[in-house]
Amino acid sequence: MSRSVLLDTGPLVAFLSAADAHHFWVREQWEQLSPPLLTCEAVVTEAAFLLQRQRKSRAALFELIRRGVVRLDFDLEAELSVVAALV
């Protein structure tokens, strides 16, 4: 059974930044996941900001989206009850 994974900023930045303290752990976790990983525009925006602040290229971030590994397929209105239960 395949299940969707909702990707937040921290793991996304850690995956892309070898300098991140959790980089290697996150890379190991990603190997166990099946794409696409779902996220939203706010996460991509925050990740791009944090990567720029760390002086890291944001090209890899956008390449993950272009290749379909990360998909911006999250609609808060449609998922509101699930998100409300999580928070």
N, C-alpha and C positions, 0 to 999 in steps of 0.2 A: 504494500500500500504506500503510495507516495503522499507526502504531506508538504504543505507550504511552509516556508520559513520566512518570518518577518524580520528583516535586517535593520538594525539600528545603527546610529552613527559610530559608536565606540568600536564595535567589531569591524565595521567597514574601514575605518581609519587604521586600526591595528593590522588588518590584512594587508593594507597598501603601504604601511610604513614599517620598515625593518627596525627602525629606532624605537618603536613602541614597545613598552614592557610586556605586552601580551601578544606580540606579533607571532611568535612560533606556536603558541597554544591555539590562537585563532586559525592559523594556517592548517593545523592538524584537524580542527573542527570542520573547516570548509571541505576538506577531503572526504568527509563522511556525508556531505550534503549533496542533494541533486538540484542543479539549477532548474528554473530560475529562482533566485532569492528575491522576495518582494520587498519593496521599500517605497518611499514617497519623496516628493520633491524637497521637502524640508530636510530630510536626512542627507540627500545629495548636496544641498546647499551648505549645510553645516559641515559635512565631510570636506567639501572643497575649501571652505574657509580654514578648517583646522589643518589640512594638508599644506595650504599656502603659508599659514603661520609657522609651520615646521620647515618651511622652505623645501617642500616636496612637490614634485610634479603632480598635477591633477589629471594628466593625460590618461593614466592607468584607470582612474575612477570612471572617466567617460568611455574608455574602451570596454570596461566590464558591462556598461549599459548597452553600448553598440553591439557587443557580441551576444547579448541576451542572458548573460550570467546573472546580472542584476536587472530586475524589471520594475519599472515605475507603474505598478498595477495595483495600487492601493487606494481605495476610495473610502475616506473616513465616513462619509454618510452611509454607505452601504454596510460598513463594518462597525458602526457605532456601538451596537450592543456588545459585541465581542471586545472592543477596545475598552468600553466602560467597565466590563467585568474584569479585565486585566489590571486596570488602574484602581 
